[in-house]
Amino acid sequence: MSAENRRRKAEHIRHILDTEGDSVQQNTRVFNEGRYESTGDLDDYERLKDEARAIKEDAIERLPELIDEVTEAVEANGGTVYLADDAADANRYITEVVDGRTAVKSKSMTSEEIEVNEALEADGADVWETDLAEFVLQIADEAPSHIVAPAIHKSREEIAALFDAVFEPEDPPETAEELTRFAREHLGEKIRDADVGMTGANFVTADTGTLALVTSEGNARKCVQATDTHVAVAGVEKVIPSVEDLQPFVELIGRSGTGQDITSYVSLLTPPTDSPTFGDEALGSGDERDFHLVLIDNGRMKMRDDDQLRETLYCIRCSACANSCANFQHVGGHAFGGETYSGGIATGWEAGVHGEESAAEFNDLCTGCSRCVNQCPVKIDIPWINTVVRDRINRGTDGDLDFLVEGLTPDADPGGIDLQKRLFGNFDTLAKLGSAFAPLSNWVAEAGPARSVLERTLGVDSRRELPRFERESLADWFADRGSRVDPDAARERVTLYPDAYTNYVRTERGKAAVRVLESLGVHVDVPAAGESGRAPLSQGMVATARSNAEAVYEALAPAVAAGRDVVVIEPSDLAMFHREYGRLLPTEEHEALKERSYEVMEYVYGLLENGADLGALPDGDGERIAYHSHCQQRTLDLEPYTTAVLDDAGFDVVTSDVECCGMAGSFGYKSEYYDLSVDVGETLADQFTTDETADRTVVASGTSCLEQLDALLTRRPAHPVRLLDARRDRR
Amino acid sequence: MSVESIATFESSLDEVGVECVRTTADGFESALAPLLDDPAVGAPLPFDGVSLPDAVNTDPTVAELEAAATGVTAAGYGIADYGSVVIQGGAAGEEPVSLYADEHVAVVAADDVLPDMDAAFDRLAADVRDGAGQSIIATGPSATADMGALVKGAHGPMDVTVVLVEDR
């Protein structure tokens, strides 16, 4: 990205933060909390997700066959199925069916994707959006900012002002109730006079030709009932085998989306339906209702053939990945979205239906924090899809400046990758050099001229403090010092993985971890092992990540083979071992390492549970602590170990409840994303500056979290393992 | 039907803001009377010995539907866990009657109260295969949060009452 493009992107994000950020944040956080609460009430949440996943896997596997089956079923019911190759094909067909008549629509992202309104209007038809949010957007001439609640970026005041300006009512509606009544009445007339009702479909069952529509307002029901032609538009991926298969989705979709156990209406329609339709005055017979199911390919069958993008087709468009995403919560879909779709999974949709250029616009906003992973009702690995598409975007760009970095960045990825991404992707090399030349390298890096060059050429924001490299790495320190516990008398023998940050930058937490483990009778070894691959992976450099992973496995393999546990301090690296290595290493190597590797506080917890002496650790003595876990650590459900250990050791702990600190590795260093990173971080900082938390000692598990908190608070944060280190300076 | 399902159904209805009135076939008319605000529209009820009073218009015009204060329909079944009613039917106007009036009164036979979504989908699938053109799983009143706050009563009813006929 050029400096000019970076500047423009930063400006756009700042504009969205200023104009839409508050509304988006308020609404998405309600959805997010609602989802945790509503899914928490489900006894069999995990089983339902597994079922839903299995149904989608099977449906996409058998899609051509199911499309034939649903076609037969709909035709046997008296309807028509049209399989459209692309948007133009779909619009041509729908325009013919509508034939210049007035159409009323319920909300459908797929109809947004093909821009059917524009096609119909160009043909002289009137089209009215009847979903209240879509109606607001239609009269404001704006695009959806959220796939479920499309006008989430607009406040009540803005909607009132809009209605006032457009309709000039005598008694302008102001409250949410008044605005709703006003829109209902206005749209009621449109529905009464319309000839064609258009809907989407959340699911289509192949066995019976049944549409499931998940709604709350009742407008979709009205659009179908009041008119005598029903056109349903759905992507081909919406077809599932049978009516029974709807059950897990009906239980999951509302909970996962807006946090409702179920939405007001789940309509199962097997059209053409026979509800009486609206004549001029009397109700007319619904027996002659015409039904057209338009199934849209528009790139989906290609996605189905693509091993990496296929999972996207399992998506049920619930919006959980958007609502659980810290970046999305702060900017919404007008920054974190492409031509049609928004949020984490949008990268897959946009790359598949509109092309990689559309995905490239916002793909970087997925930091890989993984908070969406456990929220997805069909268990899509959304960060992975973002990584793969980023990798493809990297490979697709021109490599004009490649000669500048080729020698300096010994990565395995081919030319053409953005220089900024290569810089951050090769953190290991940078850290090694930085450490070798410390403190000189730190002075040079922090000097004004160097920062200005870094910002201009690589987009490293000069408002961020750079990591300060230690002259002596953790591995070197340990090699000199050696173990202080006799291996033969040891309770356990473990290998401490020296992740790149702990090894070169935050060596103090590595030393604390060694001393804490030793105080509990553990023999520790710290072998030289390289960067885990997290840094290149986050830049979409999959090939480099894989070669890093292979090198790390080679370094740790002897310990793993000897049956020793591997203790990891940096949660994002442990998450690599547990999650992403499944994609980068042979299955048996991934499983062996996953089986053996533990987060450091989780390991301490296990030692204490298994008889290690709590008395060997310093007494917390009621010290008040504010703890921020790490996004990926929480996804692996490892936060409770840290709080349990600190509680047991006598500390008084409160925790943050934000999804991510906003720093996310390199993200917060990038000049185009600095403002967003700080905006996200402020939410965390606010939680740690309340009356209850302002005087607490701040601890955080991740390097990025520590850097962000260090920048935003006046207290200096540390890793929680340092609280357990007898050498800790308590001043 | 089980006693447990009925109790769960009632408490789930309460959670989604739906009043539940328990009655018997004999007592139906007097139980319904206080729930009817004029003008009332309805679709004929399928339960033995249970019918709508004359005051309920079962053949409304479009204008009468839109002006209706109360709309009475049967519900094919109730789902105890969720406090949902499943509105079925077609030609007799169950869909517009349950959708246009300010308040929807759904009449459910106690025998048709199912414990959970699993049981409901067994029934739904069988009904669809038997030709049921539409089944609406309706839970509480229509709602929207699109205008800056949660509002009950969007395009559909703003109130829902369930009349549970215990001996049907």
Interface residues (C-beta under 8 A of the other chain):
Chain A: N27 T130 D131 L132 A133 V136 A149 A151 K154 S155 R156 E157 I159 T175 A176 E177 L179 T180 A183 R184 L187 G188 R192 T208 T210 S216 E217 G218 N219 R221 K222 Q225 A226 S242 V243 E244 L246 Q247 V250 E251 T258 D261 I262 T263 S264 Y265 V266 S267 L268 L269 T270 P271 P272 T273 D274 S275 P276 F278 G279 D280 E281 A282 L283 S285 G286 D287
Chain B: P60 T61 V62 A63 L65 E66 Y82 S84 G90 A91 G93 E94 E95 P96 L99 M117 D118 A120 F121 D122 L124 A125 V128 R129 A132 G133 Q134 S135 I136 I137 A138 T139 G140 P141 S142 A143 T144 A145 D146 M147 G148 A149 L150 V151 G153 A154 H155 G156 P157
